[in-house]
Amino acid sequence: MVSIVVADASHQQYGSLLCQMIEEAAKARGTGIAKRDPIYIQQKMQEGKAIIAFDNQTGQETDKKVVGFCYIETWQDQKYVVNSGLIVHPDYRKTGLAKSIKKAIFELSKKKYPDAKLFGITTSLAVMKINSDLGYKPVTFSELTQDDAFWKGCQSCVNYDILQRNERKLCLCTGMMCDLATYKAPSKPEEKRQKWENFVRFLKLRSLRLQRKISIFPRLKDVIYHENKSK
């Protein structure tokens, strides 16, 4: 039975394991995910700024298995908020767990920072679809936080050279944002469908921009291929 809870100090023992899960996911996908430090993850747990998921089939505390995680970061005096480090154990992917974790961390962010702009950058189409359903909209990198500390976190990503050479205006990741101050949840299936269709059109235009840079950054071919699969 999978349970999703707000992490606290009692969960700090899982910090190193979660960092390992994040790094292994990056290697498996061959895409960029910035490395995390266990101490930093533990700090987020202490502050109540993280969501953690467990599977406990037997009900015994010793049999708890960590199967998912996500945490909150803030930038520019809490004007911008990020739900970062989303990870789901390989055995629990395509089960809806990622969507449940994203929804839980979204609600926690809204509760803690109701006036902030919640944003994210990702290469995952699955995450983009979840974000779209939650109410995120695609944005350019210029609309995201310009806090150097945020972008410094990308330095361990394998695609950092692309970000640097494009002056932080373009990379393999796609930017999405939700203004929590004016947020209104999509209430009908057709609203969610329309939002996703609008997002797909955005990806098509983005792919055209990326095609012009393939000769400089060959890795962009994979991004264009995966984004075109969504159409």
N, C-alpha and C positions, 0 to 999 in steps of 0.2 A: 504494500500500500504506500503510495507516494504522498508525502506531505510537504507543503511549501510554507515556510515561516520567515519572519523577519529575523535575521541573524543577530546574535548578541555575543558577549564575551565568552559564553560557554561553548561557542563554536570555533574558537580560535585555533584549536588543534588541527582543523582541516585546512589551514592557510596554505601550507606547502603542497598538499595534495591538489588543491584547486589550481595553484599556479602551474603544477605539472600537467593537469588536464588541459589548461588553456594553451600551453606550449605544444603539447602533443597534437591538439586539434589544428594548430597553425601548420605544423609540419605535414600532417595528413592532407590538408586542403591545398597546401602549396601557395597559400595566400598570406598576406601580412596581418599578424595580430601582435600588438606590442606586448613584450614580456611584462609580467607583474612580479612584484616583490612580496613574499609571504607576510612581511611585517606590515606592508601597506594594506594588504587584504585583511589582516587581523585588526588593524585600526578601524577599517570600515565596519567591521562586525561590532567592535566596541561602541561605535557611535550610532549603531542602529541604522546604518545606511546601506544595508545589503539584504538580499533575499537568498535563502539557501533551500535546496530541495533534497529530501531524503526518501529512500525506499527502505521500509522495514517490514519485511514479510512475516517475521516471527513475533514482532512486538517487543523483543528484547533490545535494550539500549545498546548492547554490545554488537548487535547485528545490523545497526544502522549503516546504510550505504549512501554516500554523497552522490547525487545524480544530477545536480544542477546548481547554478549560482549566477548572481548578477549584483552589481553594486552601483552606488550613486557617487558622482563627482560634481563639484561646483566650480564655476569660474567667474571672474569679474564681479566679485562681491555678491555672488549667488544670483546674478542676473541670468546666467546660463547654467543649465544642468545637463549632465550626461548619464545615461544608464550604460555602464561599461562592463566589460569582462563577461558577457553572457556566455555561458558554457553549459552544455548538456552531455552527460555520459553517452558514449557511442551506442550502448545497448538501449538507450531511451530516446533516440532520435526518431523523428517521424511518428511520434506518439501524441503530439500536442503539448508535450511538457514545456518546450521552449516558449510557446505562445502563453502558457499559464504563468511562467516565470516573468515574461515580459509584461504581462498585464499586472502582476503583483508589484513589480518594481515601478511600473508607471503610476500605480495608485499611491505607492509610498512616496514617490517624488512629488506628486500633486499635493499630497498632505503636508509634506515638509516645506515645499517651495511653490506655493500656489500662484506666485506672480512671475515665475521664471520662464525662460524659453528652454524647453527640453529638446535636445538635439542628439544626433548620433551620426557616425560615419561607419559604413560597413561595405564589405564586398559580397555579402551573402544575400541572394535573392529571397531566401526564406525569411530572413530577418526583415528585409524591406517590405515584404508582404504583411508581416505581422505589424510592423510600424504603421503601414498604411491603414490597416484595419483599426488601429488604436486612434488614428487621427493625425498622424504625422503627414507633412507635405514635403516634397523634394525641394531642396534649396541649393544654391551655389555655395562654395566654400567661403565666399566673401560675407555671407550672412551669418556665419557661425562665429563663435567667440574668436577674438584675435589675440587672446592671452597666449604669450609665448610658451608658458608652462604646459598648456594643453598640447600644443604641437610638438613640444620636446618629447612627449610621451610616444611619439611616432618614430623616434630615432632607432629603436630596436626592430622596427618593421623592415622586412626585406625590400619593400617598395619605397623606402624613405627618399632615395635619390630622385624618384619621379616627382614626389611632392616638392622637394627642394628646387629642382630645376624648373618647376612651373610656378615658383614663387608662392606656394601654398594656395594656389587657385584651382588646382586639378590634381587628382591622383587616381588610383584604382578604386578607392572607396567612393561611395555615393553619400552625399549629405542629405539628411532629413531633419525636419524640425516641427515641434508642436508648441504653440504659445499657450501655456497653461492658464494665463490670465483670461484668455478669451475662449478657452477650450469648450467644445461641445461635442460629446461623443456621437459618432454615427449611430443612429437608432434603427435604421432599416438596412436589410441586406443590399438593396439597390444602391444605397448611399455608399456602402463599402465597395461595391462593385465599380461604381463611378469613380471613386477615389483611386482605385487600383488602375483603371483604364487611363486615367489622367497621368498616373505615375509611369505607366508603360510608355505613353507618348513622350514623357520627359526622358526616359531611358533611350528611346530611339534617337532623339535629338542629341543626347549626350554621346551616343555611339558614333554619330557623324563627326562630332568634335574630336573624339579619341582616334578615329581613323586617320586623321591628318597627322597624328603624332606617332603612328606605329613604327615608322622608320627610325625614330629616336628611341622609343621604348617598346621593344618587341613583346614584352609581357602584356601589353594592352590588348593583344589579339585574344587572349583568354577572356578578358573582361567583356569585350564586344561579343564574343561567341556566347557566353553565358547569359548576357543581357538580352541578346536576340532570341534566345530560347524562351523567354517569357512572353514573347509577342504572339 
